[in-house]
Amino acid sequence: MTGQQATLRAMTAADLPAVHALEQRMFPVDAWPEQMFHDELAQTDTRWYLVAEEEGPEGGTVVGYAGLMCVLPIADVQTIAVAPEHEGAGIGTALLTALIEEAARRGADDVLLEVRRDNPRAQALYARFGFEQIHVRPRYYRDGVDALIMRRQLRRPEDAASAPRPPGGTA
């Protein structure tokens, strides 16, 4: 880490080459094609993506990114990644906080995510945020590693039944 503070902002199409390069570096076996990011950004009614950017002499550098799908009553963390050289600087925490806040703002009852069984660092982050493992998807990833499905309840079921929903269900 260079000591610079990363800032979060909405992901744009201009960010996608840098995001895709980081995606390929972080997830070489399971990297999303760049077109998938374009498709996700186009679905503004149910998707929300952001980047963590560090300012430097050459301008901003994408050092992390995250995305959320929200189809009420569930929100799902689609992706979250931080460049290895920036781990431990609070960027993952900031990204996950923003996703959870957006899920709550949109009226989700729960936030779900999948995490590799062999990624204890990510599992620990999610546990700190109150996510609990609810299921296992055997051999979910292309290299045969299981996915742990984790959930964080944003509202208790009895609260959710009487809570008002935003107009259109996803605002």
C-alpha positions in Angstrom: 0.0 0.0 0.0 1.3 3.4 -0.9 -0.3 5.2 2.0 -2.8 7.0 -0.2 -6.5 6.8 0.7 -8.8 5.2 -1.8 -12.1 6.9 -2.6 -15.3 5.1 -3.7 -17.3 6.2 -6.7 -19.8 4.8 -9.1 -18.3 2.5 -11.7 -18.5 3.7 -15.3 -17.9 2.2 -18.7 -14.6 4.1 -18.8 -13.4 2.1 -15.7 -14.0 -1.3 -17.3 -10.6 -1.9 -18.9 -8.9 -1.4 -15.5 -11.6 -3.4 -13.7 -11.3 -6.2 -16.1 -7.5 -6.3 -15.8 -7.9 -6.5 -12.1 -10.6 -9.1 -12.4 -8.3 -11.3 -14.5 -5.4 -10.8 -12.1 -7.6 -11.6 -9.0 -9.7 -14.4 -10.5 -7.7 -16.0 -13.3 -9.8 -19.2 -13.4 -13.2 -17.5 -13.0 -12.7 -14.0 -14.4 -15.8 -12.4 -15.9 -15.5 -11.3 -19.5 -15.3 -7.6 -19.9 -18.7 -7.7 -21.7 -20.3 -9.1 -18.6 -19.3 -5.9 -16.7 -20.8 -3.8 -19.6 -24.0 -5.8 -19.3 -24.2 -5.4 -15.6 -23.7 -1.7 -15.7 -26.6 -1.4 -18.2 -29.0 -2.9 -15.7 -29.3 0.2 -13.6 -32.7 -0.8 -12.1 -31.3 -3.9 -10.3 -27.5 -3.4 -10.3 -25.1 -1.1 -8.5 -21.3 -1.1 -9.0 -18.5 1.0 -7.6 -14.8 1.3 -7.8 -12.2 2.2 -5.2 -9.7 4.5 -6.8 -6.4 5.7 -5.5 -5.1 9.1 -6.8 -1.6 9.2 -8.0 0.7 11.4 -10.2 -0.8 9.8 -13.4 -4.4 10.2 -12.2 -6.7 7.7 -10.6 -5.9 4.0 -10.4 -8.7 1.4 -9.8 -7.6 -0.7 -6.8 -10.9 -2.4 -6.0 -14.4 -2.8 -7.2 -17.7 -4.3 -6.1 -21.2 -4.9 -7.4 -24.6 -5.6 -6.0 -27.8 -7.0 -7.6 -31.0 -6.2 -5.8 -34.2 -7.9 -6.7 -36.4 -7.5 -3.7 -36.5 -8.9 -1.1 -33.0 -10.2 -1.7 -29.7 -8.4 -2.5 -26.8 -10.3 -3.8 -23.1 -9.3 -3.7 -22.2 -10.0 -7.3 -18.4 -9.3 -6.9 -15.9 -7.7 -4.7 -12.2 -7.5 -5.2 -9.2 -5.5 -3.9 -5.8 -5.6 -5.5 -3.5 -7.7 -3.3 -1.0 -4.8 -2.7 -3.9 -2.8 -1.2 -5.3 -5.5 1.1 -5.5 -4.5 4.8 -6.1 -0.8 4.0 -9.8 -0.9 4.7 -10.9 -0.9 1.0 -12.7 -4.2 1.2 -14.5 -3.0 4.3 -15.5 0.3 2.7 -16.8 -1.5 -0.4 -18.8 -4.1 1.6 -20.2 -1.3 3.8 -21.3 0.6 0.7 -23.0 -2.5 -0.8 -24.9 -3.3 2.5 -26.0 0.3 2.8 -27.3 0.3 -0.8 -29.1 -3.0 -0.2 -30.8 -1.5 2.9 -31.6 1.7 1.0 -33.3 -0.3 -1.7 -35.4 -2.2 0.9 -33.7 -5.6 0.8 -34.4 -7.9 3.7 -31.2 -10.0 3.2 -27.9 -9.8 1.5 -26.4 -13.0 0.1 -23.0 -13.8 -1.3 -20.9 -16.7 -2.4 -17.3 -17.0 -1.3 -14.7 -19.7 -2.1 -14.2 -22.2 0.6 -10.4 -21.7 0.2 -10.6 -17.9 0.9 -10.5 -17.5 4.7 -9.6 -13.8 4.5 -12.8 -13.0 2.6 -14.8 -15.3 4.9 -13.5 -13.4 8.0 -14.4 -10.1 6.5 -18.0 -11.3 5.8 -18.3 -12.8 9.3 -17.2 -9.4 10.8 -20.2 -7.9 9.0 -22.6 -10.5 10.4 -22.8 -12.8 7.5 -23.5 -16.4 8.4 -22.9 -19.5 6.2 -26.3 -21.0 5.2 -25.3 -23.5 2.5 -22.5 -25.0 0.4 -22.5 -25.3 -3.4 -20.1 -28.2 -4.1 -17.6 -27.7 -6.9 -19.1 -24.3 -7.8 -16.0 -22.7 -9.2 -14.3 -23.9 -12.4 -11.4 -25.4 -10.5 -13.7 -27.5 -8.4 -13.6 -25.4 -5.2 -16.9 -25.3 -3.2 -18.7 -22.0 -2.7 -20.0 -21.1 0.7 -23.3 -19.2 0.6 -23.5 -16.6 3.3 -26.4 -14.4 4.4 -26.7 -11.2 6.4 -30.2 -10.4 7.5 -30.9 -6.6 7.2 -34.3 -6.9 8.9 -35.9 -9.6 11.0 -38.7 -11.4 9.1 -41.4 -9.9 11.4 -40.1 -6.4 10.6 -39.9 -7.0 6.9 -43.5 -8.1 6.6 -44.8 -4.7 7.7 -42.0 -2.5 6.2 -43.0 -0.2 3.3 -41.4 -1.0 0.0 -39.9 1.7 -2.3 -42.0 2.4 -5.4 -41.2 -0.2 -8.1 -39.5 -2.4 -5.6 -35.9 -1.5 -6.5 -35.5 2.2 -6.1 
